[in-house]
Amino acid sequence: MSAVIFALLLVATALGLERYSTVHSLDDVQGRLEVEDHLVEAGEPAMIHLVVRNNGPRWKMFLAAKLHLNKEFLPCAEHHIAQDQTGWGHTVRFTTWLRPGQEADFSTALRLERRGRYVLEPMQVIGGDFLGLVEQSRTERGFHELIVPPRECALPELEEMLGGFLGELSVNRYIYEDPILTAGYRPYTSGDPMRSIAWKQSVRGQGLMVKKWDYTTEPRAVVLVHADTKDYDHPEPAELCYSMARTICRRLEEKAVSYRFAANAAFDLLLNAALSGEEWRKPLVTPQGYGPEHYRRVLEILGRATGQTSLSCARFCAEYYHPQEQVGCIVVTTEPEEAVRAAVRPLPGIPLLVLTPEMAAETAQTGEAGA
């Protein structure tokens, strides 16, 4: 009789634990999705982390994290990744158990082959019952995206044209710095050379300060990108413009040329749909400067661009290039070169370089014919 009573108590305890674990399987469980760097080069691995933490006082015998990936995301490894039956994506899933206060971090690498902006789906946290028969899931909040900038344009002729443009700019400030032409002082930034620091001004308690030279001794430029995808079935001209723009900015960075960058494109259409008015339909601009952070911002703009312009080419050039600044201008555009030159009109002696996809195609065909 006692054995029967003991068995009944054991069954009742198991059913009670089963009931409790089913209802409270996700209590005090926190899940989060982390992206190591939202700016990712095409074809390079992008690391993402699925993190699950047990913040409660009790053990969690079964927990799982799941993330669905669209077909654009290519897994670098097959561990913990299963392909959808439809073949239109993959699912990342890992399981674990956690002690009180313990955290599990699972990382996986993904690849993206094309330029653009990619939004990750929300992560799901899954908890199980005591007997492992029932699962509960919860979708975690959060927004994560990956931005893929364009690949560079590998055209020797482009390098030659850029070399000619740079040769027409003002003398380099690193060679011809003249204290007589000092226009003032400004805070030190990461892109400034150490020898330009004004130590007498810096010791006055305002932080590191550098000399602000007259613009006649500092090479400057403006880079404008107008890439309009008129034919949605053939986006190649716009993509080539973005690739040429990246090569141009990289060369300006190498030559320590301070430049302002503006792209005439609409951005982040899903986010913009929630905004009122036409405020979002403005070109994105980086201020005058150069350096790693400046170049990174340029790459992000080029990755986010949709190929849909927000302004006409003439209005874009008129609003974002001012001849009175007396700085060289580079325009990368899908519009005819004659129309761009009529819209920009720099002052005499100021260099202007207009690059179009047709010019790149012609130089490529010429190179193939010569070979």
MIVO-398469 format. One record per residue (C-alpha): residue in three letters; z, x, y. Coordinates in steps of 0.001 Angstrom, whole numbers, always signed. Example, Ala and Ser with C-alpha at 12.3 -4.5 7.8 and 13.67 -1.06 7.14 Angstrom:
2
resn=ALA zz=+7800 xx=+12300 yy=-4500;
resn=SER zz=+7140 xx=+13670 yy=-1060;
This chain:
371
resn=MET zz=+0 xx=+0 yy=+0;
resn=SER zz=+879 xx=+2826 yy=+2365;
resn=ALA zz=-2493 xx=+4438 yy=+1650;
resn=VAL zz=-4271 xx=+1258 yy=+2673;
resn=ILE zz=-2236 xx=+1024 yy=+5881;
resn=PHE zz=-2976 xx=+4675 yy=+6640;
resn=ALA zz=-6683 xx=+4114 yy=+6061;
resn=LEU zz=-6673 xx=+1083 yy=+8339;
resn=LEU zz=-4890 xx=+3050 yy=+11055;
resn=LEU zz=-7392 xx=+5872 yy=+10678;
resn=VAL zz=-10330 xx=+3471 yy=+11001;
resn=ALA zz=-8733 xx=+1764 yy=+14012;
resn=THR zz=-8163 xx=+5138 yy=+15678;
resn=ALA zz=-11754 xx=+6178 yy=+15048;
resn=LEU zz=-13069 xx=+2889 yy=+16426;
resn=GLY zz=-10813 xx=+3263 yy=+19480;
resn=LEU zz=-12047 xx=+6781 yy=+20120;
resn=GLU zz=-15623 xx=+5602 yy=+19571;
resn=ARG zz=-15150 xx=+2791 yy=+22075;
resn=TYR zz=-13478 xx=+5042 yy=+24636;
resn=SER zz=-16019 xx=+7840 yy=+24309;
resn=THR zz=-18879 xx=+5376 yy=+24633;
resn=VAL zz=-17557 xx=+3889 yy=+27862;
resn=HIS zz=-16343 xx=+7148 yy=+29421;
resn=SER zz=-18872 xx=+9677 yy=+28085;
resn=LEU zz=-20111 xx=+10575 yy=+31586;
resn=ASP zz=-16835 xx=+10325 yy=+33459;
resn=ASP zz=-16106 xx=+13468 yy=+35515;
resn=VAL zz=-19468 xx=+14938 yy=+34475;
resn=GLN zz=-21632 xx=+16389 yy=+37222;
resn=GLY zz=-25265 xx=+17426 yy=+36846;
resn=ARG zz=-27494 xx=+19187 yy=+39324;
resn=LEU zz=-30958 xx=+20674 yy=+39456;
resn=GLU zz=-31410 xx=+24010 yy=+41197;
resn=VAL zz=-34564 xx=+25852 yy=+42221;
resn=GLU zz=-34249 xx=+29596 yy=+42777;
resn=ASP zz=-37027 xx=+29702 yy=+45380;
resn=HIS zz=-39094 xx=+26716 yy=+46487;
resn=LEU zz=-41942 xx=+29022 yy=+47594;
resn=VAL zz=-43809 xx=+30155 yy=+44464;
resn=GLU zz=-46997 xx=+32154 yy=+44071;
resn=ALA zz=-49781 xx=+30558 yy=+42035;
resn=GLY zz=-49616 xx=+31652 yy=+38410;
resn=GLU zz=-46190 xx=+33267 yy=+38830;
resn=PRO zz=-43064 xx=+31901 yy=+37056;
resn=ALA zz=-40791 xx=+29605 yy=+39030;
resn=MET zz=-37212 xx=+29508 yy=+37770;
resn=ILE zz=-35346 xx=+26201 yy=+37723;
resn=HIS zz=-31805 xx=+25566 yy=+36497;
resn=LEU zz=-30336 xx=+22484 yy=+34837;
resn=VAL zz=-26582 xx=+22636 yy=+35371;
resn=VAL zz=-23953 xx=+20368 yy=+33783;
resn=ARG zz=-20249 xx=+20618 yy=+34633;
resn=ASN zz=-17182 xx=+18937 yy=+33146;
resn=ASN zz=-14740 xx=+18291 yy=+35962;
resn=GLY zz=-12372 xx=+16176 yy=+33852;
resn=PRO zz=-9226 xx=+17046 yy=+31848;
resn=ARG zz=-10767 xx=+16192 yy=+28438;
resn=TRP zz=-13309 xx=+17840 yy=+26205;
resn=LYS zz=-16853 xx=+16526 yy=+26187;
resn=MET zz=-18166 xx=+16897 yy=+22669;
resn=PHE zz=-21769 xx=+16015 yy=+23477;
resn=LEU zz=-23668 xx=+16398 yy=+26741;
resn=ALA zz=-27344 xx=+16873 yy=+27477;
resn=ALA zz=-29559 xx=+17518 yy=+30494;
resn=LYS zz=-33133 xx=+16254 yy=+30612;
resn=LEU zz=-35965 xx=+16794 yy=+33080;
resn=HIS zz=-39462 xx=+15361 yy=+32857;
resn=LEU zz=-42313 xx=+17500 yy=+34178;
resn=ASN zz=-45731 xx=+16260 yy=+35217;
resn=LYS zz=-48850 xx=+17835 yy=+33748;
resn=GLU zz=-49222 xx=+20194 yy=+36751;
resn=PHE zz=-46083 xx=+22061 yy=+35653;
resn=LEU zz=-46918 xx=+24537 yy=+32887;
resn=PRO zz=-43932 xx=+25848 yy=+30880;
resn=CYS zz=-43789 xx=+29592 yy=+30369;
resn=ALA zz=-41907 xx=+29182 yy=+27052;
resn=GLU zz=-41598 xx=+26438 yy=+24433;
resn=HIS zz=-37829 xx=+26745 yy=+23952;
resn=HIS zz=-36104 xx=+23373 yy=+24614;
resn=ILE zz=-39425 xx=+21913 yy=+25835;
resn=ALA zz=-41380 xx=+19131 yy=+24131;
resn=GLN zz=-44802 xx=+17814 yy=+25092;
resn=ASP zz=-45202 xx=+14118 yy=+25793;
resn=GLN zz=-47012 xx=+12117 yy=+23139;
resn=THR zz=-49608 xx=+11122 yy=+25731;
resn=GLY zz=-50182 xx=+14771 yy=+26623;
resn=TRP zz=-49568 xx=+14113 yy=+30332;
resn=GLY zz=-46458 xx=+16190 yy=+30764;
resn=HIS zz=-43457 xx=+17883 yy=+29180;
resn=THR zz=-39767 xx=+17169 yy=+28822;
resn=VAL zz=-37062 xx=+19814 yy=+29141;
resn=ARG zz=-33852 xx=+18972 yy=+27268;
resn=PHE zz=-30841 xx=+20998 yy=+26239;
resn=THR zz=-27554 xx=+19917 yy=+24640;
resn=THR zz=-24073 xx=+21373 yy=+24837;
resn=TRP zz=-20352 xx=+20644 yy=+24645;
resn=LEU zz=-17919 xx=+21506 yy=+27417;
resn=ARG zz=-14232 xx=+22229 yy=+27748;
resn=PRO zz=-12350 xx=+20918 yy=+30804;
resn=GLY zz=-13615 xx=+22706 yy=+33905;
resn=GLN zz=-16468 xx=+24404 yy=+32025;
resn=GLU zz=-20075 xx=+24568 yy=+33258;
resn=ALA zz=-23327 xx=+25056 yy=+31368;
resn=ASP zz=-26420 xx=+26452 yy=+33069;
resn=PHE zz=-29797 xx=+26279 yy=+31346;
resn=SER zz=-32747 xx=+27976 yy=+33019;
resn=THR zz=-36441 xx=+27591 yy=+32313;
resn=ALA zz=-39582 xx=+29072 yy=+33842;
resn=LEU zz=-42580 xx=+27049 yy=+35019;
resn=ARG zz=-46021 xx=+27936 yy=+36387;
resn=LEU zz=-48261 xx=+26208 yy=+38902;
resn=GLU zz=-51881 xx=+27266 yy=+39110;
resn=ARG zz=-53097 xx=+25524 yy=+42264;
resn=ARG zz=-52076 xx=+25547 yy=+45918;
resn=GLY zz=-50061 xx=+22564 yy=+47048;
resn=ARG zz=-46728 xx=+20809 yy=+47250;
resn=TYR zz=-45116 xx=+19648 yy=+44003;
resn=VAL zz=-42073 xx=+17365 yy=+43797;
resn=LEU zz=-39732 xx=+17619 yy=+40802;
resn=GLU zz=-38464 xx=+14427 yy=+39220;
resn=PRO zz=-34692 xx=+13800 yy=+39294;
resn=MET zz=-32649 xx=+15297 yy=+36489;
resn=GLN zz=-30918 xx=+13111 yy=+33897;
resn=VAL zz=-27465 xx=+13731 yy=+32424;
resn=ILE zz=-26801 xx=+12310 yy=+28957;
resn=GLY zz=-23439 xx=+11732 yy=+27309;
resn=GLY zz=-22683 xx=+10757 yy=+23714;
resn=ASP zz=-20046 xx=+8778 yy=+21854;
resn=PHE zz=-17425 xx=+10174 yy=+19509;
resn=LEU zz=-19518 xx=+9660 yy=+16379;
resn=GLY zz=-22827 xx=+10717 yy=+17934;
resn=LEU zz=-24440 xx=+7317 yy=+17467;
resn=VAL zz=-24870 xx=+6080 yy=+21044;
resn=GLU zz=-26086 xx=+7854 yy=+24164;
resn=GLN zz=-25651 xx=+7035 yy=+27841;
resn=SER zz=-27770 xx=+8510 yy=+30609;
resn=ARG zz=-27486 xx=+8800 yy=+34358;
resn=THR zz=-30080 xx=+9949 yy=+36878;
resn=GLU zz=-28674 xx=+12448 yy=+39347;
resn=ARG zz=-29486 xx=+12303 yy=+43018;
resn=GLY zz=-31336 xx=+15102 yy=+44764;
resn=PHE zz=-34722 xx=+16173 yy=+46058;
resn=HIS zz=-36446 xx=+19355 yy=+44982;
resn=GLU zz=-39946 xx=+20634 yy=+45609;
resn=LEU zz=-42063 xx=+23688 yy=+44940;
resn=ILE zz=-44594 xx=+24975 yy=+47477;
resn=VAL zz=-47522 xx=+27058 yy=+46238;
resn=PRO zz=-49383 xx=+28991 yy=+48967;
resn=PRO zz=-53088 xx=+29791 yy=+48553;
resn=ARG zz=-54302 xx=+32915 yy=+46869;
resn=GLU zz=-55791 xx=+35565 yy=+49121;
resn=CYS zz=-59510 xx=+35714 yy=+49813;
resn=ALA zz=-60888 xx=+38849 yy=+48171;
resn=LEU zz=-63880 xx=+39524 yy=+50427;
resn=PRO zz=-64510 xx=+43086 yy=+51686;
resn=GLU zz=-66591 xx=+41671 yy=+54544;
resn=LEU zz=-63564 xx=+39737 yy=+55776;
resn=GLU zz=-61581 xx=+42973 yy=+55937;
resn=GLU zz=-64373 xx=+44567 yy=+57985;
resn=MET zz=-64473 xx=+41677 yy=+60460;
resn=LEU zz=-60704 xx=+41785 yy=+60806;
resn=GLY zz=-60837 xx=+45525 yy=+61399;
resn=GLY zz=-63257 xx=+44992 yy=+64251;
resn=PHE zz=-61065 xx=+42298 yy=+65760;
resn=LEU zz=-57914 xx=+44411 yy=+65568;
resn=GLY zz=-59736 xx=+47296 yy=+67200;
resn=GLU zz=-60336 xx=+45154 yy=+70270;
resn=LEU zz=-56686 xx=+44226 yy=+70742;
resn=SER zz=-54373 xx=+45985 yy=+73176;
resn=VAL zz=-52890 xx=+49369 yy=+72252;
resn=ASN zz=-50121 xx=+49310 yy=+69697;
resn=ARG zz=-46643 xx=+49117 yy=+71227;
resn=TYR zz=-45249 xx=+51554 yy=+68698;
resn=ILE zz=-47450 xx=+54330 yy=+70108;
resn=TYR zz=-47619 xx=+53550 yy=+73826;
resn=GLU zz=-44204 xx=+52242 yy=+74752;
resn=ASP zz=-43590 xx=+52871 yy=+78445;
resn=PRO zz=-40145 xx=+52219 yy=+80018;
resn=ILE zz=-41833 xx=+51495 yy=+83351;
resn=LEU zz=-43396 xx=+48378 yy=+81813;
resn=THR zz=-40095 xx=+47006 yy=+80432;
resn=ALA zz=-39934 xx=+43300 yy=+81317;
resn=GLY zz=-36321 xx=+42729 yy=+80203;
resn=TYR zz=-34236 xx=+42504 yy=+77057;
resn=ARG zz=-33938 xx=+40072 yy=+74176;
resn=PRO zz=-31847 xx=+39778 yy=+70960;
resn=TYR zz=-32839 xx=+41980 yy=+68036;
resn=THR zz=-34771 xx=+40320 yy=+65177;
resn=SER zz=-35566 xx=+41556 yy=+61665;
resn=GLY zz=-39161 xx=+42345 yy=+62618;
resn=ASP zz=-38285 xx=+44797 yy=+65414;
resn=PRO zz=-38332 xx=+48566 yy=+64820;
resn=MET zz=-34961 xx=+50290 yy=+64981;
resn=ARG zz=-36082 xx=+52712 yy=+67670;
resn=SER zz=-36761 xx=+49845 yy=+70087;
resn=ILE zz=-33043 xx=+48952 yy=+70231;
resn=ALA zz=-31595 xx=+49319 yy=+73741;
resn=TRP zz=-28212 xx=+50844 yy=+72930;
resn=LYS zz=-26859 xx=+50712 yy=+76479;
resn=GLN zz=-27420 xx=+46976 yy=+76574;
resn=SER zz=-26163 xx=+46473 yy=+73015;
resn=VAL zz=-22729 xx=+48037 yy=+73639;
resn=ARG zz=-21974 xx=+45455 yy=+76332;
resn=GLY zz=-20890 xx=+42952 yy=+73712;
resn=GLN zz=-24025 xx=+40824 yy=+73451;
resn=GLY zz=-25058 xx=+42137 yy=+70030;
resn=LEU zz=-28094 xx=+44262 yy=+69303;
resn=MET zz=-30660 xx=+44012 yy=+72096;
resn=VAL zz=-34214 xx=+45340 yy=+72237;
resn=LYS zz=-36492 xx=+46049 yy=+75147;
resn=LYS zz=-38968 xx=+43354 yy=+76050;
resn=TRP zz=-42216 xx=+45082 yy=+76890;
resn=ASP zz=-44899 xx=+43836 yy=+79173;
resn=TYR zz=-47518 xx=+41980 yy=+77138;
resn=THR zz=-50195 xx=+44442 yy=+78125;
resn=THR zz=-48647 xx=+46968 yy=+75736;
resn=GLU zz=-47934 xx=+44593 yy=+72846;
resn=PRO zz=-50780 xx=+43517 yy=+70525;
resn=ARG zz=-50724 xx=+39739 yy=+70155;
resn=ALA zz=-52957 xx=+37141 yy=+68592;
resn=VAL zz=-53233 xx=+33441 yy=+67897;
resn=VAL zz=-54389 xx=+32213 yy=+64480;
resn=LEU zz=-55708 xx=+28633 yy=+64322;
resn=VAL zz=-56673 xx=+26890 yy=+61068;
resn=HIS zz=-58776 xx=+23725 yy=+61121;
resn=ALA zz=-59724 xx=+22812 yy=+57541;
resn=ASP zz=-61060 xx=+19288 yy=+57131;
resn=THR zz=-61745 xx=+17947 yy=+53640;
resn=LYS zz=-64437 xx=+15435 yy=+54479;
resn=ASP zz=-65619 xx=+15252 yy=+50880;
resn=TYR zz=-62622 xx=+14685 yy=+48618;
resn=ASP zz=-64682 xx=+15521 yy=+45537;
resn=HIS zz=-65392 xx=+19002 yy=+46919;
resn=PRO zz=-62260 xx=+20462 yy=+48551;
resn=GLU zz=-63450 xx=+24055 yy=+48082;
resn=PRO zz=-64363 xx=+24713 yy=+51768;
resn=ALA zz=-60881 xx=+23752 yy=+52957;
resn=GLU zz=-59226 xx=+25769 yy=+50183;
resn=LEU zz=-61309 xx=+28802 yy=+51145;
resn=CYS zz=-60152 xx=+28401 yy=+54744;
resn=TYR zz=-56513 xx=+28460 yy=+53654;
resn=SER zz=-57155 xx=+31568 yy=+51539;
resn=MET zz=-58856 xx=+33369 yy=+54434;
resn=ALA zz=-55979 xx=+32413 yy=+56741;
resn=ARG zz=-53485 xx=+33995 yy=+54354;
resn=THR zz=-55483 xx=+37232 yy=+54196;
resn=ILE zz=-55710 xx=+37320 yy=+57989;
resn=CYS zz=-51966 xx=+36865 yy=+58469;
resn=ARG zz=-51188 xx=+39495 yy=+55864;
resn=ARG zz=-53393 xx=+42010 yy=+57715;
resn=LEU zz=-51727 xx=+41172 yy=+61028;
resn=GLU zz=-48338 xx=+41726 yy=+59402;
resn=GLU zz=-49440 xx=+45114 yy=+58090;
resn=LYS zz=-50580 xx=+46139 yy=+61590;
resn=ALA zz=-47350 xx=+44824 yy=+63201;
resn=VAL zz=-49340 xx=+42459 yy=+65398;
resn=SER zz=-47277 xx=+39634 yy=+66861;
resn=TYR zz=-49090 xx=+36361 yy=+66272;
resn=ARG zz=-48660 xx=+32624 yy=+66664;
resn=PHE zz=-49919 xx=+30452 yy=+63817;
resn=ALA zz=-50992 xx=+26796 yy=+63899;
resn=ALA zz=-52576 xx=+24680 yy=+61169;
resn=ASN zz=-54326 xx=+21424 yy=+62037;
resn=ALA zz=-53352 xx=+19378 yy=+59002;
resn=ALA zz=-51196 xx=+16452 yy=+57940;
resn=PHE zz=-48201 xx=+17404 yy=+55819;
resn=ASP zz=-45903 xx=+15841 yy=+53203;
resn=LEU zz=-47542 xx=+12440 yy=+52975;
resn=LEU zz=-44805 xx=+10928 yy=+50793;
resn=LEU zz=-42131 xx=+11864 yy=+53301;
resn=ASN zz=-44247 xx=+10942 yy=+56280;
resn=ALA zz=-44741 xx=+7408 yy=+54975;
resn=ALA zz=-41068 xx=+6774 yy=+55705;
resn=LEU zz=-41369 xx=+7881 yy=+59321;
resn=SER zz=-42381 xx=+5566 yy=+62119;
resn=GLY zz=-45134 xx=+6168 yy=+64635;
resn=GLU zz=-47525 xx=+9090 yy=+64714;
resn=GLU zz=-44982 xx=+11858 yy=+65340;
resn=TRP zz=-45585 xx=+13386 yy=+61926;
resn=ARG zz=-49306 xx=+13750 yy=+62588;
resn=LYS zz=-48857 xx=+16953 yy=+64510;
resn=PRO zz=-50026 xx=+20436 yy=+63486;
resn=LEU zz=-47296 xx=+22753 yy=+62272;
resn=VAL zz=-46795 xx=+25870 yy=+64360;
resn=THR zz=-44900 xx=+29121 yy=+64027;
resn=PRO zz=-43781 xx=+30836 yy=+67226;
resn=GLN zz=-44995 xx=+34241 yy=+68312;
resn=GLY zz=-43703 xx=+36938 yy=+66012;
resn=TYR zz=-44112 xx=+38796 yy=+62744;
resn=GLY zz=-41979 xx=+39974 yy=+59859;
resn=PRO zz=-41001 xx=+38709 yy=+56380;
resn=GLU zz=-39470 xx=+35423 yy=+57518;
resn=HIS zz=-42345 xx=+34728 yy=+59906;
resn=TYR zz=-44917 xx=+35382 yy=+57181;
resn=ARG zz=-42954 xx=+33247 yy=+54725;
resn=ARG zz=-43093 xx=+30336 yy=+57147;
resn=VAL zz=-46866 xx=+30773 yy=+57438;
resn=LEU zz=-47227 xx=+30701 yy=+53642;
resn=GLU zz=-45171 xx=+27528 yy=+53451;
resn=ILE zz=-47382 xx=+25821 yy=+56033;
resn=LEU zz=-50510 xx=+26847 yy=+54147;
resn=GLY zz=-49022 xx=+25526 yy=+50917;
resn=ARG zz=-48032 xx=+22176 yy=+52411;
resn=ALA zz=-51353 xx=+21509 yy=+54152;
resn=THR zz=-53213 xx=+18539 yy=+52693;
resn=GLY zz=-56717 xx=+19235 yy=+53999;
resn=GLN zz=-56542 xx=+16176 yy=+56251;
resn=THR zz=-56637 xx=+17059 yy=+59949;
resn=SER zz=-54382 xx=+15399 yy=+62509;
resn=LEU zz=-56486 xx=+16263 yy=+65593;
resn=SER zz=-60144 xx=+16839 yy=+66323;
resn=CYS zz=-61192 xx=+20475 yy=+66319;
resn=ALA zz=-61883 xx=+20527 yy=+70069;
resn=ARG zz=-58534 xx=+18963 yy=+70953;
resn=PHE zz=-56669 xx=+21187 yy=+68504;
resn=CYS zz=-58153 xx=+24361 yy=+70008;
resn=ALA zz=-57514 xx=+23153 yy=+73558;
resn=GLU zz=-53861 xx=+22317 yy=+72904;
resn=TYR zz=-52902 xx=+25352 yy=+70849;
resn=TYR zz=-54863 xx=+28132 yy=+72554;
resn=HIS zz=-54522 xx=+28818 yy=+76257;
resn=PRO zz=-56954 xx=+31354 yy=+77764;
resn=GLN zz=-54477 xx=+32297 yy=+80517;
resn=GLU zz=-52251 xx=+33898 yy=+77859;
resn=GLN zz=-54897 xx=+36614 yy=+77504;
resn=VAL zz=-54371 xx=+37063 yy=+73765;
resn=GLY zz=-56949 xx=+37477 yy=+71029;
resn=CYS zz=-57758 xx=+34422 yy=+68929;
resn=ILE zz=-58815 xx=+33967 yy=+65300;
resn=VAL zz=-60073 xx=+30536 yy=+64256;
resn=VAL zz=-60579 xx=+29656 yy=+60596;
resn=THR zz=-62443 xx=+26379 yy=+60392;
resn=THR zz=-64818 xx=+24145 yy=+58494;
resn=GLU zz=-66527 xx=+23226 yy=+61774;
resn=PRO zz=-69669 xx=+25006 yy=+63071;
resn=GLU zz=-69008 xx=+28295 yy=+64837;
resn=GLU zz=-70833 xx=+27179 yy=+68009;
resn=ALA zz=-68544 xx=+24153 yy=+68419;
resn=VAL zz=-65432 xx=+26305 yy=+68079;
resn=ARG zz=-66588 xx=+28895 yy=+70593;
resn=ALA zz=-67359 xx=+26123 yy=+73073;
resn=ALA zz=-63823 xx=+24752 yy=+72643;
resn=VAL zz=-61849 xx=+28015 yy=+72800;
resn=ARG zz=-63552 xx=+29989 yy=+75595;
resn=PRO zz=-61265 xx=+33037 yy=+76021;
resn=LEU zz=-61324 xx=+35089 yy=+79193;
resn=PRO zz=-63819 xx=+37962 yy=+79411;
resn=GLY zz=-62747 xx=+40959 yy=+77351;
resn=ILE zz=-60446 xx=+38921 yy=+75084;
resn=PRO zz=-61580 xx=+39067 yy=+71426;
resn=LEU zz=-62420 xx=+35865 yy=+69539;
resn=LEU zz=-63163 xx=+35775 yy=+65806;
resn=VAL zz=-64441 xx=+32582 yy=+64152;
resn=LEU zz=-64504 xx=+32426 yy=+60359;
resn=THR zz=-66081 xx=+29610 yy=+58327;
resn=PRO zz=-66491 xx=+29002 yy=+54583;
resn=GLU zz=-70260 xx=+29335 yy=+55008;
resn=MET zz=-69833 xx=+32862 yy=+56354;
resn=ALA zz=-67727 xx=+33806 yy=+53345;
resn=ALA zz=-70276 xx=+32274 yy=+50972;
resn=GLU zz=-73114 xx=+34176 yy=+52627;
resn=THR zz=-71314 xx=+37504 yy=+52383;
resn=ALA zz=-70491 xx=+36838 yy=+48733;
resn=GLN zz=-74114 xx=+35985 yy=+47936;
resn=THR zz=-75291 xx=+39088 yy=+49777;
resn=GLY zz=-72930 xx=+41224 yy=+47747;
resn=GLU zz=-74161 xx=+39699 yy=+44482;
resn=ALA zz=-77797 xx=+40229 yy=+45457;
resn=GLY zz=-77139 xx=+43856 yy=+46340;
resn=ALA zz=-75464 xx=+44425 yy=+43012;
